[in-house]
Amino acid sequence: MPVRLNFLWHMHQPDYRTPDGHIEMPWVFLHAIKDYYDMPWILSTFHSPKATFNLTPSLMEQLRIYERDWRRDRFLSLWIEEPSTLSAAEREWVLRICRSSRYDTMVKPLAAFAQLYDKESLDDAQLLDMEVLFILSWCGNYLRRNSTVVRELIGKGSGFDSSDKKRLLDELLSFIPSILPFYGLLQDMGRISVSTTPLNHPILPLLIDMKNASISNPHTQIPANPVSLEDDAREQIDRALKLYEEIFGKTPGGFWPAEGAVDEKSLGLYREYGLGWVATDEAILLRSLESDDRSLIYERYSYEGLHIAFRDHALSDLIAFSYRYKDPIEAASDLLSHIEKIGRSAEGDKTVSIILDGENAWEFYPNNGMDFFEALYSALESHDTIETATMDELSRLPSKELEKLHPGSWIYGTFDTWVGAPEKNRAWELIFQTHSDYMHHRERLDSETREKIGEEFLIAECSDWFWWYGDDHYTEYSEEFDSLFREHLMKIYEYMGMAAPSSLFRPISRKGDLHAIVIEPRFAITPLVNGRVESFFEWLGSGMIDESKLFSTMDRVRGPIETIHWGEDSENIYIRLDGDMKSWDRIDLYAEETKESFSIEKEAKFSDGYIRAAVDEIVEIAIDKRLFSGKERATLRLEMIKEDIPVQTLPGSGELTIELKKRECRDWFV
C-alpha cells in the first residue's frame, strides 16, 4: 500500500499596517514577487503531485492592499522617489532594507549588487542601482522566465534610471493581482487544497484560557491578571472564514492553527464552525498518547470527529534547514528514501505529513529552491510507493479517535515561545489591562467605535509580536515590531477618547543586539583537543555563536548544541561545541571550498587525515589548514546526526567562513 505524503506549505506574514493604515515593512510585497506565486506554479508544472497551501488572512488582506494602494507601503513609497530627494534618515532606512537580501544566494548572483552591497556610502546613481537590484534579487523564477521587463533589467545589470525603476514597479504591481486567483484555479482543478488560519494568526488556546500555558508546561509562568478572550477567539475564526469565502467563493476544509497551537477547547470551536481538519506537530500527539514511539505519527487521527494531521518534525526540518546545502537530486532522493523506509517499517496505511514555512526557507537555497522542487516533484511523478494527497482528501479517510489532546504548539509541544518570558508576559499584561479599561467604558461607545477597537485587539493578539519578544529569537527589526504592537493598543485609548497610560509609551523589547549572539575571534588560540575545557584561558579570545538564540523567521526544535566557539592559529582552525553530548550519533563536517566531507564518529578521540576531534564534556575539533592549501578562505558547516537524520545544522543561519589570508571572520552568516 502506498505511503500517503502530505505537504502543507504555510504562507504567513504578520499585519505590518500601522493603525493609520500604512504598511511599515515590505515583506509581503517581496515574498509576493518571489514565493507566493512560485510555490504553486512549480507544482503546477507537474502532472500528479498535490499539496496543501495555508494562506493566512493577514497575508491575503495585505496582498489586496498592493492591488489598491501600493503607496501605503513605507518602503516602496520611498524607493520610487529620486534618491536626491530623500532625507538622510530616509536614505539610511532604504539602504537598511536593501541590505536585507541574503548575500550568497540573492546578492552575489547579481554582480553589480555584490559590488555595491558592502560600500559604506553610495552616491545617488549608485543608490538607484542598488534599489533596482534589490527588487530584482527578490524576483522569483516565474518572473525571471516570463516577465520581459524583469529579464531586460537583469540583463542590463547596472546603470539604471528612474524610468527603469517605474517600469519594474508597474510590472510587479500588475503581477500581484494574479496570485490569489491562481491558488483558486489550482484548488478548483483538485491539484491543491487551500486552507487558512484564524484572522490575525493568534495563539487561540491562550486567548481562550491562559492557563493552557502552565498545563502544557508546569514551569511556565503565566502573565498577571489574565482574562479569557474567548469572544475574540470566536471572532478571529469567524472573520477568517468570511474573508476566505469572499476570496475563493467557498469555505475552507480546514485550518492550520497559528503556530500549530491546539487544545481541546479550540478544536471544539473549529468543529462548531464546520471545519473538517487541523494540523499540528508530532510532539502534541506523543504527549497526548503519553508515548515516545515516533512510528505512531504515521497513523491518521481525529479528536471528537475533527481530523488532525501531525507533522513529521525531522523530515520537515530537513527541507527547511538541511537540504539547502545538498545537490538537489541528492536531497530529493534522500527525502524519498526516508519516506520509503517509513512505508517498509510496518504494515498498513501510512501517512507522512511534511509541514513547514512555505516562503522563508527558499532564499537560503540556490535558485530560490526551484532545482530542489523540480527534482522532488519529478521523482514523485513516477514513484510507485509514495502518493501525494491534500489535507482535504486525507480528512475524508478513516482515522483513529484520540481520547484526549495535549495543549501545545509546534515548538516543543508547549506555548513557551509566546508566553512565560518577562517581555512576552509584559505584552500580554498590556493587552489584559487595555481590555479591562475598555470593558469599563464599553457601554458609552457607539457600535462603530466598538468595531474599530475590536479590530485593534484582534491585531494585537497576533502570535508574531510575542515571537519576537524575549531573547529566544533575534531580529534587527525588533524595535519596529515593538512599536507597532504598542501603537495598536494606544489606538484603542484614542478611540475611547482617553489618554493612553504611560506604560504603553515604554518599549517592551530591549534593542536586539547581534553581538550578544555572535562574538568574533579576538586573537589566536591553540587549545588542547581532548574534549574537555582544561582552563578558562584555553578558549579565551575565541569567537562564539549562541545557537540557542540565533533564529529568525523560522524555527526548529533546538538541537543538542547550544554554543559554538571557534578560532585559529598558524596551523589549525579550531571548533568547539557545547551542549548535550548524548542526543547525537555523529557529526558530518563539510568543507565547501574543497567539496570534502568528514564524518566524526562519537568516540573519545577521532583522527582522519586533516581532522582531529575529541568528545567528552564538549566536542573539540582541529582542522589542518593544509586542507585549504591555495584557498583564500575556509567555509565550514556541521550537521549533528541522530539515527541518520540531521537534527541540527551549524551554524544555524549560514556557514562559518574564515578568511585565511586576512585572519579574520567575515560574513559567515547572513
VEXDREN-2710 file (C-alpha; in Angstrom, 1 decimal):
% VEXDREN-2710
k/r/px/py/pz
1/MET/0.0/0.0/0.0
2/PRO/1.5/3.4/-1.0
3/VAL/2.6/5.9/1.7
4/ARG/0.4/9.0/1.5
5/LEU/2.6/12.1/1.5
6/ASN/1.0/15.3/2.8
7/PHE/2.8/18.6/2.0
8/LEU/1.4/21.6/3.8
9/TRP/3.1/24.9/2.9
10/HIS/2.3/27.6/5.4
11/MET/2.3/31.1/3.9
12/HIS/2.2/33.8/6.6
13/GLN/3.2/37.4/7.2
14/PRO/2.0/39.4/10.2
15/ASP/0.0/42.6/9.8
16/TYR/2.5/45.3/9.1
17/ARG/-0.1/48.0/8.9
18/THR/0.1/50.8/11.4
19/PRO/-3.2/51.9/13.0
20/ASP/-3.5/54.6/10.3
21/GLY/-3.2/52.0/7.5
22/HIS/0.4/52.4/6.4
23/ILE/2.5/49.2/5.8
24/GLU/5.6/49.6/7.9
25/MET/7.7/46.8/6.4
26/PRO/7.7/45.4/2.8
27/TRP/8.0/41.6/3.4
28/VAL/4.5/40.8/2.0
29/PHE/5.4/42.6/-1.3
30/LEU/8.8/41.0/-1.5
31/HIS/7.6/37.4/-0.9
32/ALA/4.7/38.1/-3.3
33/ILE/7.2/38.5/-6.2
34/LYS/9.4/35.6/-5.0
35/ASP/7.4/32.9/-3.3
36/TYR/3.6/33.2/-3.2
37/TYR/3.1/32.6/-6.9
38/ASP/6.3/30.5/-7.5
39/MET/5.4/27.7/-5.0
40/PRO/2.1/26.7/-6.5
41/TRP/3.4/27.4/-10.0
42/ILE/6.3/25.0/-9.7
43/LEU/3.9/22.3/-8.5
44/SER/1.5/23.0/-11.4
45/THR/4.2/22.3/-14.0
46/PHE/4.0/18.6/-13.0
47/HIS/1.0/16.3/-13.6
48/SER/0.4/14.4/-10.3
49/PRO/1.9/15.9/-7.2
50/LYS/-0.5/17.5/-4.8
51/ALA/-0.1/19.8/-1.8
52/THR/-2.0/22.0/0.7
53/PHE/-1.2/25.7/0.9
54/ASN/-2.2/27.6/4.0
55/LEU/-2.7/31.3/3.3
56/THR/-3.2/33.5/6.4
57/PRO/-5.9/36.2/6.4
58/SER/-3.3/38.9/7.3
59/LEU/-1.3/37.9/4.3
60/MET/-4.3/37.9/1.9
61/GLU/-5.6/41.2/3.1
62/GLN/-2.2/42.9/2.6
63/LEU/-1.8/41.4/-0.9
64/ARG/-5.0/43.0/-1.8
65/ILE/-3.7/46.4/-0.5
66/TYR/-1.0/46.3/-3.1
67/GLU/-3.7/45.9/-5.7
68/ARG/-5.5/49.1/-4.5
69/ASP/-3.0/51.5/-2.9
70/TRP/0.7/50.4/-3.0
71/ARG/1.8/53.8/-1.7
72/ARG/0.7/52.8/1.7
73/ASP/3.9/50.7/1.8
74/ARG/6.5/52.9/3.5
75/PHE/9.5/51.3/1.7
76/LEU/8.0/51.4/-1.8
77/SER/6.9/55.0/-1.4
78/LEU/10.5/56.0/-0.7
79/TRP/12.0/53.5/-3.2
80/ILE/10.2/55.1/-6.1
81/GLU/11.4/58.6/-5.3
82/GLU/14.6/60.1/-6.7
83/PRO/17.5/59.3/-4.3
84/SER/18.4/63.0/-4.2
85/THR/15.0/63.9/-2.6
86/LEU/15.4/61.5/0.3
87/SER/16.4/62.8/3.8
88/ALA/19.4/61.3/5.5
89/ALA/17.1/59.2/7.7
90/GLU/15.0/58.0/4.8
91/ARG/18.1/57.2/2.8
92/GLU/19.5/55.2/5.7
93/TRP/16.3/53.2/6.1
94/VAL/16.0/52.4/2.4
95/LEU/19.6/51.1/2.4
96/ARG/18.9/49.1/5.5
97/ILE/16.1/47.2/3.7
98/CYS/18.2/46.9/0.5
99/ARG/20.9/45.1/2.5
100/SER/18.4/42.5/3.8
101/SER/18.8/40.2/0.8
102/ARG/20.7/37.0/1.6
103/TYR/24.2/37.6/0.2
104/ASP/25.3/34.2/-1.2
105/THR/22.0/33.3/-3.0
106/MET/20.4/36.6/-3.8
107/VAL/23.1/39.3/-3.9
108/LYS/26.1/37.5/-5.2
109/PRO/24.4/36.3/-8.4
110/LEU/23.8/39.9/-9.4
111/ALA/27.4/41.1/-9.9
112/ALA/26.7/44.9/-9.6
113/PHE/24.6/44.3/-6.4
114/ALA/27.6/42.4/-4.9
115/GLN/29.9/45.3/-5.7
116/LEU/27.6/47.9/-4.1
117/TYR/26.5/45.7/-1.1
118/ASP/29.4/46.5/1.2
119/LYS/30.0/50.1/0.2
120/GLU/29.7/52.4/3.3
121/SER/28.3/55.3/1.3
122/LEU/26.6/55.5/-2.1
123/ASP/26.1/58.4/-4.4
124/ASP/22.6/58.9/-5.9
125/ALA/23.3/56.9/-9.1
126/GLN/24.7/54.0/-7.0
127/LEU/21.8/54.1/-4.6
128/LEU/19.3/54.0/-7.6
129/ASP/21.2/50.9/-8.9
130/MET/21.1/49.3/-5.5
131/GLU/17.4/49.9/-5.2
132/VAL/16.6/48.3/-8.5
133/LEU/19.0/45.4/-7.9
134/PHE/17.5/44.7/-4.5
135/ILE/14.0/44.3/-6.0
136/LEU/15.4/42.2/-8.9
137/SER/17.1/40.0/-6.3
138/TRP/13.6/39.2/-4.9
139/CYS/12.0/38.4/-8.2
140/GLY/11.2/34.7/-8.3
141/ASN/11.8/32.2/-11.1
142/TYR/8.4/32.7/-12.6
143/LEU/9.0/36.4/-13.2
144/ARG/12.6/35.8/-14.3
145/ARG/11.3/33.4/-17.0
146/ASN/8.1/35.1/-18.0
147/SER/8.5/38.9/-17.5
148/THR/10.2/40.7/-20.3
149/VAL/10.8/43.7/-18.0
150/VAL/12.5/41.6/-15.3
151/ARG/14.6/39.8/-17.9
152/GLU/15.7/43.0/-19.6
153/LEU/16.7/44.7/-16.3
154/ILE/18.6/41.7/-15.1
155/GLY/20.4/41.7/-18.4
156/LYS/21.2/45.4/-18.2
157/GLY/22.9/44.8/-14.8
158/SER/23.5/48.4/-13.8
159/GLY/23.3/52.0/-14.9
160/PHE/19.5/52.1/-14.2
161/ASP/17.5/55.3/-14.4
162/SER/14.1/56.4/-13.0
163/SER/12.2/55.0/-15.9
164/ASP/13.7/51.5/-15.3
165/LYS/12.5/51.8/-11.7
166/LYS/9.0/52.8/-12.7
167/ARG/8.7/50.1/-15.4
168/LEU/9.8/47.5/-12.8
169/LEU/7.3/48.6/-10.2
170/ASP/4.5/48.8/-12.7
171/GLU/5.3/45.3/-13.9
172/LEU/5.3/43.8/-10.3
173/LEU/2.2/45.6/-9.2
174/SER/0.3/44.2/-12.3
175/PHE/1.6/40.7/-11.4
176/ILE/0.4/40.7/-7.7
177/PRO/-3.4/40.5/-8.5
178/SER/-2.8/37.2/-10.3
179/ILE/-1.6/35.4/-7.1
180/LEU/-4.7/34.6/-5.2
181/PRO/-6.8/33.7/-8.3
182/PHE/-4.0/31.2/-9.2
183/TYR/-4.5/29.4/-5.9
184/GLY/-8.2/29.3/-6.5
185/LEU/-7.7/27.9/-10.0
186/LEU/-5.5/25.1/-8.8
187/GLN/-7.8/24.3/-6.0
188/ASP/-10.8/24.0/-8.4
189/MET/-8.6/21.7/-10.5
190/GLY/-8.1/19.4/-7.5
191/ARG/-4.3/19.9/-7.5
192/ILE/-4.1/21.7/-4.2
193/SER/-6.2/22.4/-1.1
194/VAL/-6.1/26.0/0.2
195/SER/-6.6/26.4/4.0
196/THR/-6.3/29.4/6.3
197/THR/-5.7/30.4/9.9
198/PRO/-7.7/32.5/12.4
199/LEU/-7.7/36.1/11.2
200/ASN/-4.7/37.7/12.9
201/HIS/-2.7/34.5/13.5
202/PRO/-3.4/34.3/17.3
203/ILE/-2.4/31.6/19.7
204/LEU/-6.1/30.6/20.1
205/PRO/-5.6/28.3/23.2
206/LEU/-4.0/31.2/25.1
207/LEU/-6.8/33.6/24.1
208/ILE/-9.4/31.1/25.4
209/ASP/-7.5/30.2/28.6
210/MET/-4.1/31.4/29.6
211/LYS/-3.8/28.5/32.0
212/ASN/-3.2/26.3/28.9
213/ALA/0.4/27.6/29.0
214/SER/1.0/26.1/32.5
215/ILE/-1.0/23.0/31.7
216/SER/1.3/22.4/28.8
217/ASN/4.4/23.2/30.8
218/PRO/4.0/23.5/34.6
219/HIS/7.3/25.5/34.7
220/THR/5.8/28.3/32.6
221/GLN/5.0/31.5/34.5
222/ILE/1.8/33.0/33.1
223/PRO/1.1/36.7/32.9
224/ALA/-0.5/38.5/35.9
225/ASN/-4.3/39.0/35.9
226/PRO/-5.1/37.0/32.8
227/VAL/-8.6/37.2/31.4
228/SER/-10.3/34.9/28.9
229/LEU/-10.6/36.4/25.4
230/GLU/-12.8/33.6/24.0
231/ASP/-15.1/36.1/22.3
232/ASP/-12.1/37.4/20.4
233/ALA/-11.1/33.8/19.6
234/ARG/-14.5/33.2/18.0
235/GLU/-14.2/36.5/16.1
236/GLN/-10.8/35.5/14.8
237/ILE/-12.3/32.3/13.4
238/ASP/-15.5/33.8/12.0
239/ARG/-13.8/36.7/10.2
240/ALA/-11.1/34.4/8.7
241/LEU/-13.9/32.2/7.3
242/LYS/-15.7/35.2/5.8
243/LEU/-12.6/36.6/4.2
244/TYR/-11.7/33.2/2.7
245/GLU/-15.2/32.8/1.3
246/GLU/-15.0/36.3/-0.2
247/ILE/-11.8/35.4/-2.0
248/PHE/-12.4/31.8/-3.0
249/GLY/-16.2/31.6/-3.2
250/LYS/-16.3/28.6/-0.7
251/THR/-15.4/27.7/2.8
252/PRO/-12.1/26.1/3.6
253/GLY/-11.9/22.4/4.5
254/GLY/-9.6/23.1/7.5
255/PHE/-7.2/25.3/9.3
256/TRP/-3.6/25.4/10.2
257/PRO/-4.0/26.9/13.7
258/ALA/-1.4/29.7/14.1
259/GLU/1.8/28.1/15.3
260/GLY/0.1/24.7/15.3
261/ALA/-1.3/25.7/18.6
262/VAL/-4.2/23.5/19.8
263/ASP/-6.1/22.4/22.8
264/GLU/-9.4/20.7/23.3
265/LYS/-11.5/23.9/23.6
266/SER/-10.1/25.5/20.4
267/LEU/-10.8/22.2/18.5
268/GLY/-14.3/22.5/19.8
269/LEU/-14.6/25.9/18.2
270/TYR/-13.3/24.7/14.9
271/ARG/-15.9/21.9/14.8
272/GLU/-18.6/24.4/15.7
273/TYR/-17.6/26.5/12.7
274/GLY/-17.8/23.5/10.4
275/LEU/-14.1/22.8/9.8
276/GLY/-13.0/19.3/8.9
277/TRP/-9.4/19.2/9.9
278/VAL/-6.5/20.9/11.6
279/ALA/-2.8/20.2/11.7
280/THR/-0.1/20.5/14.4
281/ASP/3.2/18.9/15.5
282/GLU/4.1/15.4/16.3
283/ALA/5.0/16.4/19.9
284/ILE/1.3/17.1/20.6
285/LEU/0.4/13.5/19.5
286/LEU/3.1/11.8/21.5
287/ARG/2.3/13.8/24.6
288/SER/-1.4/13.1/24.1
289/LEU/-0.7/9.4/23.8
290/GLU/2.0/9.6/26.6
291/SER/4.4/7.7/24.3
292/ASP/7.8/8.3/22.7
293/ASP/7.2/5.9/19.8
294/ARG/7.5/8.1/16.7
295/SER/6.1/5.5/14.4
296/LEU/2.7/6.4/15.8
297/ILE/2.8/9.8/14.0
298/TYR/2.2/8.0/10.7
299/GLU/-1.3/6.9/11.5
300/ARG/-4.3/9.1/10.9
301/TYR/-6.1/10.6/13.9
302/SER/-9.1/12.6/14.9
303/TYR/-10.4/14.2/18.1
304/GLU/-14.2/14.2/18.5
305/GLY/-14.6/13.8/14.8
306/LEU/-12.1/16.5/13.7
307/HIS/-9.3/15.1/11.7
308/ILE/-5.8/16.1/12.9
309/ALA/-2.5/15.8/10.9
310/PHE/0.7/15.6/13.0
311/ARG/3.8/16.9/11.2
312/ASP/7.0/14.8/11.0
313/HIS/9.3/17.3/12.6
314/ALA/12.5/15.7/11.4
315/LEU/11.6/15.5/7.7
316/SER/10.1/19.0/7.7
317/ASP/13.3/20.3/9.2
318/LEU/15.4/18.5/6.5
319/ILE/13.7/20.7/3.9
320/ALA/13.7/23.9/6.0
321/PHE/17.3/23.7/7.2
322/SER/19.4/20.9/5.7
323/TYR/18.7/20.3/2.0
324/ARG/19.8/23.8/1.0
325/TYR/23.4/22.6/1.2
326/LYS/22.9/19.4/-0.8
327/ASP/22.7/18.7/-4.5
328/PRO/19.0/19.0/-5.5
329/ILE/18.8/15.5/-6.9
330/GLU/20.6/14.1/-3.9
331/ALA/18.4/16.0/-1.5
332/ALA/15.2/14.8/-3.2
333/SER/16.4/11.2/-3.2
334/ASP/17.3/11.4/0.5
335/LEU/13.9/12.7/1.4
336/LEU/12.1/10.0/-0.6
337/SER/14.4/7.3/0.9
338/HIS/13.3/8.3/4.4
339/ILE/9.6/8.1/3.3
340/GLU/10.2/4.7/1.7
341/LYS/11.7/3.5/4.9
342/ILE/8.6/4.6/6.8
343/GLY/6.5/2.6/4.3
344/ARG/8.6/-0.5/4.8
345/SER/8.7/-0.3/8.6
346/ALA/5.2/-1.5/9.3
347/GLU/2.1/-2.9/7.6
348/GLY/-1.0/-0.8/6.9
349/ASP/-1.9/2.6/5.7
350/LYS/0.8/5.2/6.5
351/THR/0.5/9.0/6.1
352/VAL/3.6/11.3/6.3
353/SER/2.9/15.0/7.0
354/ILE/5.6/17.4/6.0
355/ILE/4.5/20.9/7.2
356/LEU/6.7/24.0/7.2
357/ASP/7.0/27.6/6.3
358/GLY/6.3/28.0/2.6
359/GLU/8.2/31.2/2.0
360/ASN/11.3/31.8/4.2
361/ALA/13.4/28.8/3.5
362/TRP/13.9/29.2/-0.2
363/GLU/16.2/32.3/-0.1
364/PHE/18.7/30.0/1.6
365/TYR/18.6/27.7/-1.4
366/PRO/20.4/28.3/-4.7
367/ASN/17.9/29.4/-7.4
368/ASN/15.2/30.0/-4.7
369/GLY/14.8/26.3/-4.2
370/MET/13.4/25.6/-7.7
371/ASP/16.1/23.0/-8.6
372/PHE/15.2/21.1/-5.4
373/PHE/11.4/21.2/-6.1
374/GLU/11.8/20.1/-9.7
375/ALA/13.9/17.1/-8.6
376/LEU/11.5/16.3/-5.9
377/TYR/8.2/16.6/-7.9
378/SER/9.8/14.8/-10.8
379/ALA/10.7/11.9/-8.6
380/LEU/7.2/11.8/-7.1
381/GLU/5.6/11.9/-10.6
382/SER/6.7/8.4/-11.3
383/HIS/7.0/6.9/-7.8
384/ASP/5.2/3.7/-7.3
385/THR/5.1/3.6/-3.4
386/ILE/4.5/7.2/-2.5
387/GLU/1.3/9.0/-3.3
388/THR/0.7/12.7/-2.5
389/ALA/-2.6/13.8/-1.1
390/THR/-4.1/17.1/0.1
391/MET/-5.3/17.7/3.6
392/ASP/-8.9/17.9/2.3
393/GLU/-8.5/14.4/0.8
394/LEU/-6.9/12.9/3.9
395/SER/-9.6/14.3/6.2
396/ARG/-12.2/12.1/4.4
397/LEU/-10.3/8.9/5.1
398/PRO/-10.8/6.6/8.2
399/SER/-8.9/7.7/11.3
400/LYS/-8.2/6.7/14.9
401/GLU/-10.1/8.6/17.6
402/LEU/-7.9/10.2/20.3
403/GLU/-9.2/10.1/23.9
404/LYS/-7.5/13.4/24.8
405/LEU/-5.4/16.1/23.3
406/HIS/-2.5/17.7/25.0
407/PRO/-2.4/21.5/24.7
408/GLY/0.6/22.9/22.9
409/SER/2.2/24.3/19.8
410/TRP/4.6/23.1/17.0
411/ILE/7.6/24.2/19.1
412/TYR/8.4/21.7/21.9
413/GLY/4.7/21.0/22.2
414/THR/4.4/23.9/24.7
415/PHE/3.5/27.6/24.4
416/ASP/6.8/28.9/25.8
417/THR/7.8/30.7/22.6
418/TRP/4.8/33.0/23.2
419/VAL/4.4/33.3/26.9
420/GLY/6.5/32.9/30.1
421/ALA/9.5/35.2/29.5
422/PRO/9.2/38.7/31.1
423/GLU/8.9/40.6/27.8
424/LYS/6.3/38.2/26.4
425/ASN/4.3/38.3/29.6
426/ARG/4.5/42.1/29.7
427/ALA/3.0/42.3/26.3
428/TRP/0.1/40.0/27.4
429/GLU/-0.4/42.1/30.6
430/LEU/-0.7/45.3/28.5
431/ILE/-3.4/43.6/26.4
432/PHE/-5.3/42.5/29.5
433/GLN/-5.0/45.9/31.1
434/THR/-6.3/47.6/27.9
435/HIS/-9.1/45.1/27.7
436/SER/-10.1/45.8/31.3
437/ASP/-10.1/49.6/30.7
438/TYR/-12.2/49.1/27.5
439/MET/-14.8/47.0/29.3
440/HIS/-15.2/49.8/31.9
441/HIS/-16.1/52.3/29.1
442/ARG/-17.6/50.0/26.5
443/GLU/-21.3/50.9/27.2
444/ARG/-20.8/54.6/26.4
445/LEU/-19.2/53.9/23.0
446/ASP/-21.2/53.6/19.8
447/SER/-21.1/50.5/17.6
448/GLU/-18.8/51.9/15.0
449/THR/-16.2/52.8/17.7
450/ARG/-16.5/49.3/19.3
451/GLU/-15.9/47.8/15.9
452/LYS/-12.7/49.8/15.4
453/ILE/-11.5/48.9/18.9
454/GLY/-12.2/45.3/18.2
455/GLU/-10.0/45.5/15.1
456/GLU/-7.1/46.7/17.2
457/PHE/-7.5/44.0/19.8
458/LEU/-7.5/41.3/17.1
459/ILE/-4.3/42.7/15.5
460/ALA/-2.6/42.9/18.9
461/GLU/-3.3/39.2/19.6
462/CYS/-1.1/38.1/16.6
463/SER/1.4/35.5/17.6
464/ASP/4.3/37.3/15.9
465/TRP/4.6/40.1/18.5
466/PHE/5.2/37.5/21.2
467/TRP/7.6/35.5/18.9
468/TRP/10.0/38.5/18.7
469/TYR/9.7/39.5/22.4
470/GLY/12.3/37.9/24.7
471/ASP/15.7/36.6/23.9
472/ASP/14.8/33.3/22.1
473/HIS/14.6/34.9/18.6
474/TYR/16.6/37.7/17.1
475/THR/15.6/40.3/14.5
476/GLU/17.2/43.6/13.7
477/TYR/13.6/45.0/13.3
478/SER/12.7/44.3/17.0
479/GLU/12.1/48.0/17.6
480/GLU/9.7/48.3/14.7
481/PHE/7.7/45.2/15.8
482/ASP/7.6/46.5/19.4
483/SER/6.4/49.9/18.3
484/LEU/3.7/48.5/16.0
485/PHE/2.3/46.3/18.8
486/ARG/2.1/49.2/21.3
487/GLU/0.6/51.6/18.7
488/HIS/-2.4/49.3/18.2
489/LEU/-3.1/49.3/22.0
490/MET/-2.6/53.1/22.1
491/LYS/-5.1/53.5/19.3
492/ILE/-7.8/51.8/21.5
493/TYR/-7.4/54.6/24.1
494/GLU/-7.6/57.2/21.3
495/TYR/-10.9/55.7/20.1
496/MET/-12.2/55.8/23.7
497/GLY/-11.2/59.5/24.0
498/MET/-8.7/58.7/26.7
499/ALA/-5.0/59.3/27.2
500/ALA/-3.0/56.1/26.8
501/PRO/-1.3/55.0/30.0
502/SER/2.4/55.8/30.3
503/SER/3.2/52.0/30.3
504/LEU/2.3/51.9/26.6
505/PHE/5.0/54.5/25.7
506/ARG/7.8/52.5/27.3
507/PRO/9.4/50.0/24.9
508/ILE/9.0/46.4/25.9
509/SER/11.8/45.0/23.8
510/ARG/15.4/45.5/24.6
511/LYS/17.1/46.5/21.4
512/GLY/18.2/43.4/19.5
513/ASP/21.9/43.1/19.8
514/LEU/23.6/40.6/17.4
515/HIS/26.8/41.0/19.4
516/ALA/25.1/39.2/22.3
517/ILE/24.6/36.3/19.9
518/VAL/27.8/36.4/17.8
519/ILE/31.2/37.4/19.1
520/GLU/34.1/37.3/16.6
521/PRO/37.6/36.0/17.5
522/ARG/39.9/38.5/19.1
523/PHE/43.3/36.7/18.9
524/ALA/44.9/33.3/18.2
525/ILE/44.1/30.3/20.3
526/THR/45.7/26.8/20.5
527/PRO/43.5/24.6/22.7
528/LEU/44.4/21.1/23.6
529/VAL/42.0/18.8/21.6
530/ASN/40.8/16.4/24.3
531/GLY/37.1/17.0/24.7
532/ARG/37.5/19.0/28.0
533/VAL/38.0/22.6/29.0
534/GLU/41.3/22.5/30.7
535/SER/41.3/26.1/31.8
536/PHE/39.4/29.3/31.4
537/PHE/42.2/30.7/29.2
538/GLU/42.2/27.8/26.7
539/TRP/39.4/29.2/24.5
540/LEU/39.8/32.8/25.7
541/GLY/39.7/35.1/22.7
542/SER/37.8/32.7/20.5
543/GLY/34.7/33.6/18.5
544/MET/31.3/32.5/19.9
545/ILE/27.9/31.8/18.5
546/ASP/24.9/31.4/20.8
547/GLU/22.9/28.8/18.8
548/SER/20.1/28.9/21.4
549/LYS/19.3/32.5/20.2
550/LEU/20.4/32.5/16.6
551/PHE/17.0/32.0/15.0
552/SER/14.8/34.4/12.9
553/THR/11.6/34.0/11.0
554/MET/11.8/30.2/11.1
555/ASP/12.5/27.8/13.9
556/ARG/13.1/24.2/14.5
557/VAL/13.4/22.1/17.6
558/ARG/16.5/23.3/19.3
559/GLY/19.4/20.9/18.6
560/PRO/21.8/19.4/21.1
561/ILE/24.4/22.1/20.6
562/GLU/23.9/25.4/22.4
563/THR/27.1/27.3/21.7
564/ILE/29.9/27.2/19.1
565/HIS/33.4/28.5/19.8
566/TRP/35.9/28.9/17.0
567/GLY/39.4/30.3/16.4
568/GLU/42.7/29.6/14.8
569/ASP/46.4/29.6/15.0
570/SER/49.0/29.4/12.2
571/GLU/48.4/25.7/11.6
572/ASN/44.8/24.9/12.5
573/ILE/41.2/26.0/12.7
574/TYR/39.6/25.0/16.0
575/ILE/35.9/24.5/16.7
576/ARG/34.3/23.7/20.0
577/LEU/30.7/22.6/20.5
578/ASP/29.0/22.8/23.9
579/GLY/25.6/21.2/24.7
580/ASP/24.1/17.8/25.1
581/MET/26.6/15.1/24.3
582/LYS/24.0/12.3/24.3
583/SER/21.5/13.5/21.7
584/TRP/23.5/12.8/18.6
585/ASP/25.4/9.9/17.0
586/ARG/27.9/11.5/14.7
587/ILE/29.0/14.9/13.2
588/ASP/29.3/15.4/9.5
589/LEU/31.7/18.3/8.7
590/TYR/31.6/19.9/5.3
591/ALA/34.4/22.0/3.7
592/GLU/32.7/23.9/0.9
593/GLU/35.9/25.1/-0.9
594/THR/37.3/21.5/-1.3
595/LYS/33.9/19.8/-1.6
596/GLU/35.1/17.3/1.0
597/SER/33.2/15.9/4.0
598/PHE/34.3/14.2/7.1
599/SER/32.2/12.0/9.5
600/ILE/33.3/12.4/13.1
601/GLU/32.2/9.4/15.0
602/LYS/31.3/9.6/18.6
603/GLU/34.5/8.3/20.1
604/ALA/36.7/9.6/22.8
605/LYS/39.2/10.6/20.1
606/PHE/39.0/10.8/16.4
607/SER/41.5/11.4/13.6
608/ASP/41.0/11.3/9.9
609/GLY/43.8/12.9/7.9
610/TYR/43.3/16.7/8.2
611/ILE/40.8/16.4/11.1
612/ARG/41.3/15.7/14.7
613/ALA/38.5/15.6/17.2
614/ALA/37.7/14.6/20.8
615/VAL/34.3/14.1/22.5
616/ASP/33.9/14.2/26.3
617/GLU/32.3/17.1/28.2
618/ILE/32.4/19.1/24.9
619/VAL/33.3/18.5/21.3
620/GLU/36.7/19.8/20.2
621/ILE/37.8/19.7/16.5
622/ALA/41.1/20.8/14.9
623/ILE/41.2/21.2/11.1
624/ASP/44.6/21.3/9.5
625/LYS/44.8/24.4/7.3
626/ARG/46.7/22.4/4.7
627/LEU/43.2/21.1/3.7
628/PHE/42.6/24.6/2.2
629/SER/46.0/25.0/0.6
630/GLY/45.9/27.7/-2.0
631/LYS/42.4/28.8/-0.9
632/GLU/41.6/32.3/0.3
633/ARG/39.0/31.2/2.8
634/ALA/37.6/28.1/4.6
635/THR/33.9/27.8/4.6
636/LEU/32.7/25.2/7.1
637/ARG/29.4/23.6/8.0
638/LEU/28.5/20.9/10.5
639/GLU/25.5/18.6/10.9
640/MET/24.6/16.8/14.1
641/ILE/23.3/13.4/13.1
642/LYS/20.9/11.1/15.1
643/GLU/19.8/7.8/13.6
644/ASP/21.0/9.0/10.1
645/ILE/18.8/12.2/10.2
646/PRO/20.3/15.7/10.7
647/VAL/19.0/17.1/14.0
648/GLN/20.9/20.4/13.8
649/THR/22.9/22.3/11.2
650/LEU/25.7/24.5/12.5
651/PRO/25.9/27.5/12.4
652/GLY/22.1/27.7/12.4
653/SER/21.8/30.6/9.9
654/GLY/24.6/30.0/7.4
655/GLU/28.2/28.8/7.2
656/LEU/31.3/29.6/9.2
657/THR/33.7/31.4/6.8
658/ILE/37.2/32.2/7.9
659/GLU/39.4/34.4/5.7
660/LEU/42.7/32.6/5.8
661/LYS/44.8/35.4/4.4
662/LYS/43.2/38.2/6.4
663/ARG/43.0/36.1/9.6
664/GLU/39.5/37.4/10.4
665/CYS/36.0/36.1/10.2
666/ARG/33.7/37.8/7.7
667/ASP/30.2/37.1/6.5
668/TRP/29.9/33.6/7.9
669/PHE/26.2/34.3/8.5
670/VAL/23.6/36.4/6.8
END
